[in-house]
Amino acid sequence: MTLSGHSDQVRALVVADGKLFSGSYDCSVKVWDLNTHECLHTIRLYNEVFGIGAAAGYLFTGDENGAIKIWDLVSYTCLHTLSEHNGSVYAFATAGSKLLSASSDTTIKIWA
């Protein structure tokens, strides 16, 4: 099975709430149904997606300019933008209520 729909490189994947989320250089995140393999929704961003993560009902995207967007996993609306990194954001992890982000600026940020 192949999932197609992005128009540029797919850079990141995460599974949450029974769905697959794919982030791409085409400035979008696609939401896929893992059973039917259909694209359920496309989240449009202004910058290329370098990193993606999910936890506790939220989706996190990191872009080429160091911005992190926090999305509601139900409505797919952007709730917050965090802009502390000075380079592309590639990876996310969570520890309890904290969000951790890793960037090409050589730092890891811990968000409470």
Backbone torsions as a table, in degrees:
resi	resn	phi	psi	omega
1	MET	NA	133.5	177.3
2	THR	-123.5	132.5	174.9
3	LEU	-100.0	121.3	-179.7
4	SER	-121.8	147.3	177.9
5	GLY	166.3	-26.4	176.4
6	HIS	-77.1	151.2	179.7
7	SER	-103.3	2.6	177.0
8	ASP	-148.7	-178.6	-175.1
9	GLN	-52.5	136.2	171.6
10	VAL	-87.9	123.3	-172.8
11	ARG	-105.1	-23.3	-172.6
12	ALA	-154.0	148.4	179.0
13	LEU	-135.7	146.2	171.0
14	VAL	-152.5	146.1	175.6
15	VAL	-109.7	131.7	178.1
16	ALA	-153.3	141.7	178.2
17	ASP	53.0	35.6	177.9
18	GLY	73.9	13.0	179.6
19	LYS	-124.6	153.0	174.2
20	LEU	-99.1	133.4	176.6
21	PHE	-115.1	127.2	-179.9
22	SER	-120.8	129.2	178.7
23	GLY	-106.3	141.8	-171.5
24	SER	-138.2	161.2	171.4
25	TYR	-67.0	-9.0	177.5
26	ASP	-82.0	13.6	176.8
27	CYS	66.7	37.7	178.5
28	SER	-145.5	159.2	168.4
29	VAL	-119.6	128.0	177.2
30	LYS	-104.8	142.2	178.9
31	VAL	-108.4	120.8	-173.9
32	TRP	-114.7	138.6	171.1
33	ASP	-80.8	121.8	-176.4
34	LEU	-73.4	-17.4	178.7
35	ASN	-88.4	-46.5	-177.1
36	THR	-93.2	-14.9	-178.1
37	HIS	66.6	19.5	178.5
38	GLU	-90.6	148.1	172.4
39	CYS	-79.9	119.4	-177.2
40	LEU	-89.0	-29.3	-174.9
41	HIS	-162.9	152.9	172.9
42	THR	-125.3	124.7	175.0
43	ILE	-96.0	122.4	-179.6
44	ARG	-94.7	133.6	176.8
45	LEU	-121.2	170.2	179.5
46	TYR	-92.7	-14.1	-177.7
47	ASN	-130.0	162.1	177.4
48	GLU	-62.3	140.8	179.7
49	VAL	-90.3	121.2	179.5
50	PHE	-103.1	-33.2	-178.2
51	GLY	-138.4	155.7	-179.4
52	ILE	-150.0	143.8	178.0
53	GLY	-152.7	169.5	179.0
54	ALA	-154.5	146.4	175.5
55	ALA	-172.1	145.2	170.9
56	ALA	50.9	40.1	177.0
57	GLY	85.2	8.7	-179.3
58	TYR	-123.7	148.5	172.9
59	LEU	-112.5	139.5	179.4
60	PHE	-119.0	132.4	174.5
61	THR	-123.3	141.5	175.8
62	GLY	-118.5	139.5	-176.4
63	ASP	-117.8	-179.3	-175.8
64	GLU	-68.1	-20.3	-177.4
65	ASN	-99.2	7.2	177.5
66	GLY	90.1	4.8	179.7
67	ALA	-86.1	142.0	174.1
68	ILE	-115.3	128.9	175.9
69	LYS	-111.6	138.1	177.7
70	ILE	-109.7	122.5	-174.4
71	TRP	-114.8	144.7	171.4
72	ASP	-75.7	129.3	-177.1
73	LEU	-74.8	-10.8	178.5
74	VAL	-94.5	-50.9	-175.7
75	SER	-93.1	-14.0	-176.8
76	TYR	59.7	31.9	175.9
77	THR	-99.7	146.8	178.8
78	CYS	-77.9	124.2	-178.2
79	LEU	-96.3	-35.1	-177.0
80	HIS	-151.6	154.2	170.4
81	THR	-125.7	128.8	177.8
82	LEU	-110.8	130.9	-173.9
83	SER	-132.5	59.4	-179.4
84	GLU	-102.4	-21.3	-178.8
85	HIS	-78.8	151.6	178.0
86	ASN	-109.2	16.8	178.9
87	GLY	-155.1	176.8	-178.7
88	SER	-56.7	141.5	178.2
89	VAL	-101.2	120.2	-172.0
90	TYR	-107.9	-29.3	-170.2
91	ALA	-143.9	152.3	178.6
92	PHE	-133.8	151.6	170.2
93	ALA	-148.1	160.4	174.7
94	THR	-124.6	149.6	176.4
95	ALA	-139.9	98.5	-173.8
96	GLY	64.1	-123.1	-179.5
97	SER	-93.4	6.5	-178.1
98	LYS	-98.7	141.7	173.2
99	LEU	-104.3	133.6	176.1
100	LEU	-115.4	139.1	179.8
101	SER	-132.8	143.7	179.8
102	ALA	-118.3	141.3	-172.4
103	SER	-136.5	161.4	174.5
104	SER	-69.7	-7.7	176.2
105	ASP	-79.0	8.8	177.2
106	THR	75.0	15.7	-178.7
107	THR	-118.6	158.6	167.7
108	ILE	-117.0	125.4	178.5
109	LYS	-101.7	142.2	176.1
110	ILE	-115.2	118.6	-177.2
111	TRP	-107.0	125.1	-179.3
112	ALA	-93.8	NA	NA
